[in-house]
């Protein structure tokens, strides 16, 4: 007969939300876009890239032009990042 596994108790009470990020994890909750020190793009570049993409420039060309990975450019153009940029 197979042994039944006991359900593990959760030792971690829960995850924090992005608005309540603990200071020990950097506390960079309210920083946006190029305010984040590791950001590869600026708001100006993202606005220009979105405009160029709307006009037909491919993401590959944009990514190479601004020296970022295609996924980084794709996320910026699709407003998954830099949501505050119009």
Secondary structure as the mmCIF struct_conf table of DSSP 4:
data_model
#
loop_
_struct_conf.conf_type_id
_struct_conf.id
_struct_conf.beg_label_comp_id
_struct_conf.beg_label_asym_id
_struct_conf.beg_label_seq_id
_struct_conf.end_label_comp_id
_struct_conf.end_label_asym_id
_struct_conf.end_label_seq_id
HELX_LH_PP_P HELX_LH_PP_P1 UNK A 2 UNK A 10
BEND BEND1 UNK A 11 UNK A 12
HELX_LH_PP_P HELX_LH_PP_P2 UNK A 15 UNK A 17
HELX_RH_3T_P HELX_RH_3T_P1 UNK A 18 UNK A 20
HELX_RH_3T_P HELX_RH_3T_P2 UNK A 23 UNK A 25
TURN_TY1_P TURN_TY1_P1 UNK A 26 UNK A 26
TURN_TY1_P TURN_TY1_P2 UNK A 29 UNK A 30
HELX_RH_3T_P HELX_RH_3T_P3 UNK A 33 UNK A 35
BEND BEND2 UNK A 36 UNK A 36
TURN_TY1_P TURN_TY1_P3 UNK A 37 UNK A 38
BEND BEND3 UNK A 40 UNK A 40
HELX_RH_AL_P HELX_RH_AL_P1 UNK A 43 UNK A 54
TURN_TY1_P TURN_TY1_P4 UNK A 55 UNK A 56
HELX_RH_AL_P HELX_RH_AL_P2 UNK A 59 UNK A 65
TURN_TY1_P TURN_TY1_P5 UNK A 66 UNK A 67
HELX_RH_AL_P HELX_RH_AL_P3 UNK A 70 UNK A 77
TURN_TY1_P TURN_TY1_P6 UNK A 78 UNK A 79
BEND BEND4 UNK A 80 UNK A 81
TURN_TY1_P TURN_TY1_P7 UNK A 83 UNK A 84
#
